Amino acid sequence: MYGNFTLGNQRVELPSGFTDAVKCLLGWREGGGALMNGEPAAGNDLVDGRPAWGEVSTAVHVAIVRQLVCDVGARLLDPLDRLLGTAGDDPPVSSVLRGQLEIAAEVWAAQVLGPDERLAAETARRLTAEIYQSGDVFAPPFEWWRTPFGALVARRFGHPAAEAVSLTVASAMLGITRQGVHDLVKRGKLRRDEASGGVLVSSVRDRLTQLSEVLSSER
């Protein structure tokens, strides 16, 4: 089964599974094309380079853009090229989508880093669901939390799918050892969830915010 839609003046035909995922990521609306047009929505851009929740450098924005372009390409577009192949000297079938992806990634980064909390959370949720989630399960490799986008998710949004996490996941989110998390729990710096015994994600976020404030004051 194939589906198709138009990007600019070009008609793109994709396997139906890819069509749904690509439309979701590119912010597609029926009859109106992709919502992403290279510019963040009004009121969602950075204010003096600093969103309401903390300072963000240009380097962070660029790093998140690069990661999203790479990860979306690897998850959706590279398999598409391998499945459909190319004819002669024709460009890869995903070439039009890759151009759109470069634009969209800039917008996504501005949104997840920007001061609009609702938009930032919705964009982060959409990205994690479509790129990093396997079926209904969000369980990325532990090193993902140390990537630019993963670190942003941990600091600003916590865990997209849980209110409490294991000591191992908490250690990955904080970038410390499991023993370090255990020590912080004993000292009351991190809080346990009484029902599950895990570490409350809200306390992980609080800890990350505290560390960020300490680092900022030392600059």
C-alpha positions as CSV (number, residue, x, y, z in Angstrom):
1,M,0.0,0.0,0.0
2,Y,1.3,3.4,-1.0
3,G,0.2,6.9,0.0
4,N,1.2,10.3,-1.5
5,F,1.2,14.0,-0.7
6,T,2.7,17.1,-2.1
7,L,5.8,19.0,-0.9
8,G,6.1,22.3,-2.7
9,N,5.5,21.4,-6.4
10,Q,6.5,17.8,-6.1
11,R,4.3,14.8,-5.6
12,V,5.9,12.3,-3.1
13,E,4.8,8.7,-3.0
14,L,5.7,6.6,0.1
15,P,4.7,3.3,1.6
16,S,1.7,3.9,3.8
17,G,3.6,3.4,7.1
18,F,6.2,5.9,6.2
19,T,3.6,8.4,5.0
20,D,1.9,8.6,8.4
21,A,5.2,9.0,10.2
22,V,6.5,11.6,7.9
23,K,3.3,13.6,7.8
24,C,3.2,13.6,11.6
25,L,6.8,14.8,12.0
26,L,6.5,17.5,9.3
27,G,3.3,18.8,10.9
28,W,1.1,18.0,8.0
29,R,-2.5,19.3,7.7
30,E,-4.8,18.1,5.0
31,G,-5.3,20.6,2.3
32,G,-2.7,22.9,3.6
33,G,0.6,21.0,3.2
34,A,3.3,21.0,5.8
35,L,3.0,23.5,8.6
36,M,6.8,23.9,8.7
37,N,7.9,26.7,6.4
38,G,11.3,27.5,7.7
39,E,10.1,30.0,10.3
40,P,9.0,29.3,13.9
41,A,5.4,30.2,14.7
42,A,4.9,33.7,15.9
43,G,5.7,34.1,19.5
44,N,7.6,30.9,19.8
45,D,11.1,32.0,18.8
46,L,13.9,32.6,21.4
47,V,13.8,35.9,23.2
48,D,17.2,37.4,23.3
49,G,18.5,33.8,23.0
50,R,17.1,32.9,26.4
51,P,13.8,31.0,26.9
52,A,11.8,31.3,30.1
53,W,13.2,28.1,31.6
54,G,16.9,28.9,31.2
55,E,19.7,30.1,29.0
56,V,20.3,28.4,25.6
57,S,23.4,28.9,23.5
58,T,23.5,28.9,19.7
59,A,25.7,25.8,20.0
60,V,22.9,23.9,21.8
61,H,20.4,24.9,19.1
62,V,22.8,23.8,16.3
63,A,23.6,20.5,18.1
64,I,19.9,19.6,18.5
65,V,19.2,20.5,14.9
66,R,22.0,18.2,13.7
67,Q,20.8,15.4,16.0
68,L,17.2,15.5,14.8
69,V,18.3,15.6,11.1
70,C,20.5,12.6,11.7
71,D,18.0,10.6,13.8
72,V,15.0,11.2,11.6
73,G,17.1,10.4,8.5
74,A,18.2,7.1,10.1
75,R,14.8,6.2,11.4
76,L,12.7,7.0,8.3
77,L,14.5,8.2,5.2
78,D,17.5,5.9,5.0
79,P,15.2,2.8,5.1
80,L,13.0,4.4,2.5
81,D,16.0,4.8,0.1
82,R,17.0,1.2,0.7
83,L,13.5,-0.1,0.1
84,L,12.7,1.9,-3.0
85,G,16.2,2.3,-4.4
86,T,17.1,4.7,-7.3
87,A,16.8,4.5,-11.0
88,G,20.0,5.3,-12.9
89,D,21.4,8.7,-12.1
90,D,18.2,9.8,-10.3
91,P,18.6,11.3,-6.9
92,P,17.4,9.2,-3.9
93,V,13.6,9.1,-3.5
94,S,14.0,10.9,-0.1
95,S,15.9,13.9,-1.5
96,V,12.8,16.2,-1.4
97,L,12.0,15.0,2.1
98,R,15.6,15.6,3.3
99,G,15.4,19.2,2.1
100,Q,12.1,19.6,4.1
101,L,13.7,17.9,7.1
102,E,16.5,20.4,7.3
103,I,14.0,23.2,7.5
104,A,11.7,21.3,9.9
105,A,14.5,20.5,12.3
106,E,15.4,24.2,12.7
107,V,11.7,24.8,13.6
108,W,11.6,21.9,16.0
109,A,14.7,23.0,17.8
110,A,13.3,26.6,18.1
111,Q,10.1,25.2,19.5
112,V,11.6,22.8,22.1
113,L,14.0,25.5,23.3
114,G,11.5,28.3,23.1
115,P,9.5,30.0,25.9
116,D,6.1,28.5,24.9
117,E,5.8,25.6,27.4
118,R,2.8,24.0,25.7
119,L,4.3,24.1,22.2
120,A,7.7,22.9,23.5
121,A,6.1,20.0,25.3
122,E,3.9,19.0,22.4
123,T,6.8,19.1,19.9
124,A,9.1,17.1,22.2
125,R,6.3,14.5,22.7
126,R,5.7,14.2,19.0
127,L,9.5,13.8,18.3
128,T,10.1,11.2,20.9
129,A,7.0,9.2,19.9
130,E,7.9,9.2,16.2
131,I,11.7,8.9,16.3
132,Y,12.7,7.3,19.6
133,Q,9.7,5.1,20.6
134,S,9.4,1.5,19.6
135,G,5.7,0.7,19.4
136,D,4.2,1.8,22.6
137,V,7.4,1.6,24.5
138,F,9.8,4.5,25.1
139,A,13.0,2.9,26.3
140,P,16.0,4.6,24.5
141,P,19.5,3.4,25.1
142,F,20.9,4.9,28.3
143,E,23.5,7.0,26.3
144,W,20.6,8.8,24.5
145,W,20.0,10.8,27.6
146,R,23.5,12.3,27.1
147,T,22.7,13.5,23.6
148,P,21.8,17.1,23.0
149,F,18.1,16.4,22.5
150,G,18.0,13.7,25.2
151,A,19.6,16.0,27.8
152,L,17.1,18.7,26.9
153,V,14.2,16.3,27.3
154,A,15.5,15.2,30.7
155,R,16.0,18.7,32.0
156,R,12.9,20.4,30.6
157,F,10.3,17.7,30.3
158,G,11.5,14.8,32.4
159,H,10.7,11.3,31.2
160,P,8.0,11.3,28.4
161,A,6.4,8.1,29.5
162,A,6.9,7.7,33.3
163,E,6.5,9.6,36.5
164,A,9.0,7.4,38.2
165,V,12.0,5.6,36.8
166,S,14.5,2.9,38.0
167,L,17.8,3.9,39.6
168,T,19.5,2.9,36.3
169,V,17.4,5.2,34.1
170,A,17.7,8.0,36.7
171,S,21.5,7.6,36.6
172,A,21.4,7.9,32.8
173,M,19.2,11.0,32.9
174,L,21.6,12.6,35.5
175,G,24.8,11.4,33.8
176,I,26.1,9.8,37.1
177,T,26.5,6.3,38.3
178,R,23.7,4.1,39.8
179,Q,25.5,4.3,43.1
180,G,25.5,8.1,42.9
181,V,21.7,8.0,42.4
182,H,21.4,5.7,45.4
183,D,23.4,8.1,47.5
184,L,21.3,11.1,46.5
185,V,18.2,9.2,47.4
186,K,19.6,8.4,50.9
187,R,20.5,12.1,51.4
188,G,17.1,13.2,50.3
189,K,18.3,15.0,47.2
190,L,16.2,12.7,45.1
191,R,12.7,11.4,46.1
192,R,11.3,7.8,45.8
193,D,7.9,6.9,44.5
194,E,6.3,5.0,47.3
195,A,4.1,2.9,45.0
196,S,6.8,1.7,42.6
197,G,10.0,2.2,44.6
198,G,11.5,4.1,41.6
199,V,12.9,7.6,41.6
200,L,10.4,10.4,40.9
201,V,11.1,12.0,37.6
202,S,10.1,15.4,39.1
203,S,13.0,15.2,41.5
204,V,15.4,14.3,38.7
205,R,14.3,17.4,36.9
206,D,14.7,19.5,40.1
207,R,18.3,18.1,40.5
208,L,19.2,18.9,36.9
209,T,17.8,22.4,37.3
210,Q,19.9,22.9,40.4
211,L,23.0,21.7,38.7
212,S,22.4,24.0,35.8
213,E,22.0,27.0,38.1
214,V,25.2,26.2,39.8
215,L,27.1,25.9,36.5
216,S,25.6,29.1,35.3
217,S,26.7,31.0,38.5
218,E,30.2,29.7,38.0
219,R,30.6,31.1,34.5
